[in-house]
Amino acid sequence: MKPSMCRAFQFAFVLHLFGWSATSVYGKDTFLAETLLRKGQVQSVLEHEPAKSKCEKPVLTGPIETTLCDYETIESLNDELFSNLSDLVKTPFFRYFRADLYRECPFWDDYGSCSNAGCQITTVDESEIPEKWRAKALSEVDPSSRDIKHQLPGCYYRESDFCFLDDHTEGDYYDLQLVPERYTGYSGQDARRVWRAIYEENCFGLSELNLMTGKSPAPVSLPDTMIEPLHMDGQESDGHCLEKRVYYKVISGLHTSISIHICHEWLNQTTGEWGPNLQCFIDRVASHPERLKYIYFDTILMLRAVSRLAPYLESYDYCSTGSQIDDASTHEYLGKITDIAKVAGKFDEGVLFRGENANILKEEFKTHFRNVTRIMDCVGCDKCRLWGKIQTMGVATALKVLFELDETALSPQSHVLQRTEIVALMNTLFRFSESLKAVDDFRKMWKELDADETQSLASKAESTATALVRDEL
């Protein structure tokens, strides 16, 4: 695919400066409305008051093109979700992850290895890992052993997978509590090349512009009554179907979540202290409100997958040390999380991949997302590569649960998922929930500023966006 097909990503800033306005059900502009804001986008994000109660609207206007009602439910439950996920990912089962960080990049030779101290990562000796979770033990009970594998050096995928999985020949163990996702100093051309590859090679030609203006054509679209709020001024479809729109939102939401973690755990190189960087958040997220909205979208998608997996997760053996207390605590946290998922996971996967070309489109979708997981091998920062692998695998696992596995496959006796997939799924959901939680901290920082300071920050972000667009033109 030619780079020019995705240049609209770089021009998306125009939308925020010269685009359309949107009015919410409360009669004021909001970044959660169905269309992009025309002005005041920074204020819309940072002055937004999250809902404190679940949406009681009797009829949702769309299960896929997620609505304000869905967002309100996520906001009302995220504190509880975040609290339980925080406890869950500290348990022995969910804190240890095995990955091969040193596979060769399949797309370019020089991937700009990061030498900054923040990029470095600490491994865990295999002797410290419970024996039943070690590579040898897991390979003997690998649920994929019954499936046909497509092998590549050091990794493979099965027909049902949306990602490449590490085989059991290489890799190290990591304690995720000791390697938090945060600012590492990995930036510049090498980092941009990774994200450019993700978008340009896998974007189906979609951008923020045509995502918000085009209709999703039949036969794999929602009824017009469900997606009509996304249309503006009677504009015709841009020819991109619902599945491709969903794909773009998933990728953009993941990118935004990672950006929020970097901004929230920022290293002040003058003082040497870690803390939230409001300007970073404004530049990367608040000045592009739809990006934050896609984190809500991804959270809903992930919760829907967890909801479908509930019986499987509830019957899984998480005990590693022989301690019934550890096992009971893990099941307690998971039970609370699956209960939330059943309420907030309002995503109807049944409306996707229908029609005569559904199978072809699904294979294209899977191929694109597998490529994204392979691009993670090209990330030059070890810590960034680890969290990139975890989160792309987590999203890929959710997609597999939603679009490849039926109720029989998801039965507690099926052993359909590897341990790494389960760990990645829940840690990725935690990252999305933590991102939404971090936004609250940025809003508190914004409230502490006076009017002149807030106006200066917002104007600076808009000027930067305008300059970037002018340079690209």
C-alpha positions in Angstrom: 0.0 0.0 0.0 1.4 3.4 -1.0 2.2 5.9 1.8 0.0 8.5 0.1 -3.1 6.4 0.9 -2.6 7.1 4.5 -1.4 10.7 4.4 -4.8 11.6 5.8 -3.5 10.5 9.1 -1.1 13.4 9.1 -3.8 15.8 7.9 -6.2 14.7 10.6 -5.2 17.8 12.6 -7.3 19.8 10.1 -10.4 18.3 11.5 -9.8 19.7 14.9 -9.3 23.2 13.6 -11.6 23.5 10.7 -14.0 20.6 11.1 -17.5 20.1 12.5 -19.1 20.8 15.8 -21.1 18.3 17.8 -23.7 18.6 20.5 -24.4 16.0 23.1 -27.6 15.1 24.7 -26.9 17.7 27.4 -26.9 20.5 24.9 -23.2 21.3 24.9 -20.1 20.3 23.0 -18.5 17.1 24.2 -15.7 14.9 22.9 -18.0 11.9 23.4 -20.5 13.1 20.8 -20.7 11.3 17.5 -18.9 13.9 15.4 -15.6 15.7 15.8 -15.5 19.1 17.6 -14.9 22.2 15.6 -13.2 24.2 18.3 -12.3 24.1 22.0 -11.3 20.4 21.7 -8.7 20.7 24.5 -11.2 22.2 26.9 -13.8 19.6 25.9 -11.5 16.8 27.0 -10.1 18.4 30.2 -13.3 20.0 31.4 -15.4 16.9 30.8 -17.1 15.6 34.0 -17.2 11.8 33.9 -20.6 10.2 34.5 -21.1 8.8 38.0 -24.0 6.5 37.3 -24.7 3.8 34.7 -26.6 4.9 31.6 -30.3 3.9 32.0 -31.2 4.8 28.4 -33.5 2.0 27.3 -32.4 1.7 23.7 -28.8 2.0 22.6 -28.2 3.7 19.3 -25.5 1.4 18.2 -23.6 -1.6 19.6 -20.5 -1.1 17.4 -20.3 2.6 16.6 -20.2 3.1 20.3 -22.6 5.7 21.7 -22.6 8.2 24.5 -24.7 5.9 26.6 -22.0 3.2 26.4 -19.4 5.7 27.4 -21.3 6.9 30.4 -21.5 3.3 31.7 -17.8 2.8 31.3 -17.1 6.1 33.2 -19.4 5.1 36.0 -17.8 1.7 36.5 -14.1 2.5 35.7 -13.1 3.2 39.3 -14.3 -0.2 40.4 -12.9 -1.9 37.3 -9.5 -0.2 37.8 -9.4 -1.1 41.5 -10.0 -4.8 40.8 -7.7 -5.0 37.8 -4.9 -3.3 39.9 -5.2 -6.1 42.4 -5.5 -8.8 39.8 -2.4 -7.9 37.9 -0.4 -8.1 41.1 -1.3 -11.7 41.7 1.4 -14.3 40.9 -0.4 -15.7 37.8 -0.9 -12.3 36.1 2.4 -10.6 36.9 4.8 -13.0 35.2 5.0 -12.9 31.4 7.3 -14.8 29.1 8.3 -13.2 25.8 11.1 -13.4 23.2 12.2 -9.8 22.8 15.1 -10.5 20.5 13.6 -11.9 17.4 14.8 -10.3 14.1 12.7 -7.4 12.8 11.1 -8.8 9.6 10.5 -5.4 7.9 13.8 -3.5 8.1 17.3 -4.1 9.1 18.1 -1.2 11.4 15.6 -0.7 14.1 17.5 1.9 16.1 18.2 0.1 19.4 17.6 2.5 22.3 20.5 2.9 24.7 18.7 5.0 27.2 18.5 3.7 30.8 14.7 3.9 30.6 14.6 1.4 27.8 16.4 -1.3 29.7 14.6 -4.2 31.2 15.2 -6.7 34.0 14.5 -10.4 33.5 13.4 -12.9 36.1 15.4 -16.1 36.5 13.4 -19.2 35.4 14.0 -20.8 38.8 11.9 -18.0 40.4 8.9 -18.9 38.2 6.5 -21.6 39.4 7.4 -24.8 37.6 3.9 -25.3 36.1 4.3 -21.9 34.2 7.8 -22.6 32.8 8.2 -23.1 29.1 8.8 -26.8 29.3 5.7 -27.5 31.3 3.6 -25.2 29.2 4.8 -26.7 25.9 3.6 -30.2 27.2 0.0 -28.9 27.7 0.0 -26.3 24.9 -3.7 -26.2 23.7 -2.4 -25.3 20.2 -0.7 -28.6 19.8 -3.9 -30.0 18.2 -4.1 -27.2 15.7 -2.3 -26.6 12.4 0.5 -24.1 13.0 2.0 -21.7 10.5 5.6 -21.5 11.7 8.1 -18.7 11.4 11.5 -18.5 13.1 10.7 -18.2 16.8 7.0 -17.8 16.4 3.8 -19.2 14.9 0.1 -18.6 14.4 -3.0 -20.8 14.1 -5.9 -20.1 11.8 -7.9 -18.7 14.6 -5.1 -16.3 15.8 -5.0 -12.6 15.2 -1.4 -12.4 16.3 1.9 -14.3 16.1 2.7 -16.3 19.3 6.2 -17.0 20.6 7.1 -20.6 20.5 8.7 -22.3 23.5 12.3 -22.4 22.2 13.4 -18.9 23.2 12.4 -16.0 25.5 12.8 -14.7 29.0 10.5 -14.2 32.0 9.5 -10.7 33.2 7.8 -9.5 36.3 5.5 -6.8 34.9 5.3 -5.1 38.3 9.0 -4.3 38.0 8.9 -3.0 34.4 6.0 -0.4 34.3 5.0 1.1 31.0 6.3 4.7 31.2 8.4 7.3 29.5 11.7 5.8 28.3 13.2 8.4 26.0 12.6 6.2 23.0 11.4 8.7 20.4 12.3 10.4 17.2 12.6 8.7 13.8 12.8 5.2 15.0 9.7 5.3 17.1 7.8 7.2 14.4 8.8 4.6 11.8 7.1 1.8 14.0 3.8 3.7 14.2 4.0 4.8 10.6 4.4 1.1 9.6 1.4 0.1 11.8 -0.8 2.7 10.2 0.4 2.9 6.6 0.8 -0.9 6.0 -2.3 -1.9 7.9 -4.8 1.0 7.8 -7.1 -0.1 4.9 -6.7 3.5 3.7 -8.8 4.8 6.6 -8.1 8.1 8.5 -9.8 10.1 11.2 -11.4 12.2 8.4 -13.2 9.6 6.4 -13.9 7.5 9.6 -16.1 10.2 10.9 -17.7 11.3 7.6 -18.4 8.1 5.7 -21.3 5.7 5.9 -20.7 2.0 6.4 -22.1 0.2 3.4 -24.2 -3.0 3.3 -24.1 -5.9 3.7 -21.9 -5.8 6.7 -23.0 -2.6 8.3 -25.3 -1.6 11.1 -28.8 -0.5 10.2 -28.8 3.1 9.1 -30.8 4.1 12.1 -27.9 3.0 14.3 -25.0 4.8 12.5 -26.8 7.8 11.1 -25.5 10.0 14.0 -22.0 9.6 12.4 -23.1 11.0 9.1 -22.9 14.7 8.4 -24.6 16.9 5.8 -25.9 13.9 3.9 -22.4 12.9 2.7 -22.2 9.6 0.8 -20.3 6.5 1.9 -16.5 6.5 1.4 -16.7 2.8 0.6 -15.1 1.6 3.8 -17.1 -1.1 5.6 -17.8 -1.4 9.3 -15.0 -3.9 9.9 -12.4 -1.6 8.6 -13.7 1.3 10.7 -13.6 -1.0 13.8 -10.0 -2.0 12.9 -8.8 1.6 12.7 -10.5 2.5 16.1 -8.8 -0.5 17.7 -5.4 0.6 16.5 -5.9 4.2 17.3 -7.3 3.5 20.8 -4.2 1.3 21.6 -1.9 4.0 20.3 -3.6 6.6 22.5 -3.5 4.5 25.6 0.2 4.0 25.2 0.6 7.7 24.7 -1.3 8.4 27.9 0.9 6.1 30.0 4.0 7.8 28.6 2.6 11.3 29.5 1.4 10.2 32.9 4.7 8.5 33.9 7.0 11.2 32.5 10.5 11.8 33.6 11.4 15.4 34.4 15.0 15.4 33.2 15.7 18.5 35.2 14.5 17.3 38.6 14.8 13.6 38.0 11.3 13.1 39.3 8.5 11.0 37.7 5.0 12.5 37.3 2.2 13.5 34.9 3.1 15.9 32.0 0.0 17.9 31.2 1.5 19.5 28.0 2.4 16.1 26.7 -1.2 14.9 27.3 -2.6 18.0 25.6 -0.4 17.6 22.5 -0.9 13.9 22.1 -4.4 13.4 23.2 -6.6 16.3 24.4 -6.1 18.2 21.2 -7.4 15.1 19.3 -10.5 14.2 21.2 -11.5 11.3 19.1 -8.4 9.5 20.1 -9.5 9.4 23.7 -12.9 8.2 22.6 -11.3 5.2 21.0 -9.9 4.1 24.3 -13.5 3.8 25.5 -14.2 1.8 22.4 -11.3 -0.6 23.1 -12.3 -0.9 26.7 -15.9 -1.9 25.7 -14.5 -4.4 23.2 -12.1 -6.0 25.7 -14.9 -6.2 28.3 -17.2 -7.9 25.9 -14.4 -10.6 25.3 -14.0 -11.0 29.1 -17.8 -11.3 29.4 -17.8 -14.1 26.9 -14.8 -15.8 28.6 -16.3 -15.6 32.1 -17.0 -19.3 32.5 -13.6 -20.2 31.1 -11.8 -17.7 33.3 -13.8 -18.7 36.4 -12.8 -22.4 36.1 -9.1 -21.8 35.2 -6.4 -23.0 37.6 -4.5 -20.0 38.8 -2.8 -21.6 41.7 1.0 -21.9 41.4 2.4 -21.9 44.9 0.0 -24.3 46.5 -1.5 -21.5 48.5 -5.3 -21.5 48.5 -5.3 -17.9 49.6 -3.6 -16.8 46.3 -6.0 -18.8 44.2 -9.0 -17.6 46.1 -7.9 -13.9 45.8 -7.3 -14.3 42.1 -10.8 -15.8 41.6 -12.4 -13.1 43.8 -10.9 -10.3 41.7 -11.8 -12.0 38.4 -15.3 -12.6 39.6 -15.8 -8.9 40.2 -14.2 -8.0 36.9 -16.4 -10.4 34.9 -19.5 -9.0 36.6 -18.5 -5.5 35.4 -17.8 -6.9 32.0 -21.3 -8.3 31.7 -22.7 -4.9 32.4 -20.3 -2.7 30.4 -19.2 -4.9 27.6 -21.9 -3.7 25.2 -20.3 -4.7 21.9 -22.3 -6.8 19.4 -19.7 -8.8 17.4 -22.5 -10.5 15.5 -23.0 -7.6 13.1 -19.5 -7.9 11.8 -18.1 -10.3 9.1 -21.4 -11.0 7.4 -22.3 -11.2 3.8 -20.8 -13.1 0.8 -17.2 -11.8 1.3 -17.2 -12.1 5.0 -14.6 -14.8 5.2 -12.2 -13.0 2.9 -12.6 -9.8 4.8 -12.0 -11.6 8.1 -8.8 -13.2 6.8 -7.6 -9.7 5.6 -8.4 -8.3 9.1 -6.4 -11.1 10.8 -3.5 -10.7 8.4 -3.3 -7.0 9.1 -3.4 -7.5 12.8 -0.8 -10.3 12.7 1.4 -7.8 10.9 1.0 -5.4 13.7 2.2 -8.0 16.3 5.2 -8.7 14.1 6.0 -5.0 13.8 6.6 -5.1 17.6 9.8 -7.0 16.9 11.1 -3.8 15.2 10.7 -1.6 18.3 14.2 -0.5 19.4 13.4 -0.1 23.1 13.3 -3.3 25.1 10.7 -2.1 27.6 8.5 -0.6 24.9 8.8 -3.8 22.9 7.6 -5.9 25.8 4.6 -3.8 26.5 3.9 -3.6 22.8 3.9 -7.3 22.5 1.7 -7.7 25.6 -0.9 -5.2 24.5 -1.1 -6.3 20.8 -1.4 -9.9 22.0 -4.1 -8.8 24.5 -6.2 -7.1 21.8 -5.6 -10.0 19.4 -6.9 -12.4 22.1 -10.0 -10.4 22.5 -10.6 -10.4 18.8 -10.1 -14.1 18.6 -12.6 -14.6 21.4 -15.2 -12.4 19.7 -14.8 -13.5 16.1 -13.3 -17.0 16.0 -14.5 -19.0 19.1 -18.0 -20.3 19.6 -19.6 -21.2 22.9 -18.3 -24.8 22.6 -14.7 -23.6 22.1 -15.1 -21.3 25.1 -16.3 -24.0 27.4 -14.2 -24.4 30.6 -13.0 -27.8 29.4 -11.6 -26.5 26.1 -8.2 -25.1 27.1 -8.4 -23.0 24.0 -6.1 -20.2 25.2 -2.4 -20.2 26.2 -1.5 -18.8 29.6 0.3 -15.9 27.9 -2.9 -15.0 26.1 -4.9 -14.8 29.3 -2.2 -12.8 31.1 -1.9 -10.4 28.1 -5.7 -10.0 27.8 -6.2 -8.9 31.4 -3.1 -6.7 31.6 -4.2 -5.0 28.4 -7.6 -4.4 29.8 -5.9 -2.9 32.9 -3.8 -0.6 30.7 -7.0 0.8 29.0 -8.7 1.2 32.4 -5.6 2.8 33.8 -5.5 5.3 30.9 -9.0 6.5 31.6 -8.1 6.8 35.3 -5.0 8.8 34.4 -7.1 11.3 32.4 -8.7 12.2 35.7 -5.3 13.3 37.1 -4.8 15.5 34.1 -8.2 17.1 34.6 -7.3 17.8 38.2 -4.1 19.5 37.0 -6.0 21.5 34.5 -8.5 22.8 37.2 -5.6 24.1 39.2 -4.5 26.4 36.4 -5.8 29.9 36.0 -7.7 31.0 32.9 -4.6 32.6 31.2 -2.6 29.4 31.7 -5.3 27.1 30.3 -5.8 29.4 27.3 -2.0 29.5 26.6 -1.8 25.7 26.7 -4.8 25.2 24.4 -3.6 27.8 22.0 -0.1 26.3 21.9 -1.5 22.9 21.0 -3.7 24.3 18.2 -0.8 26.3 16.8 1.4 23.2 16.8 -1.3 21.2 15.0 -1.7 23.9 12.4 2.0 24.1 11.8 2.2 20.3 11.3 -0.6 20.4 8.7 1.0 23.3 6.9 4.3 21.5 6.7 2.7 18.3 5.3 0.8 20.3 2.7 
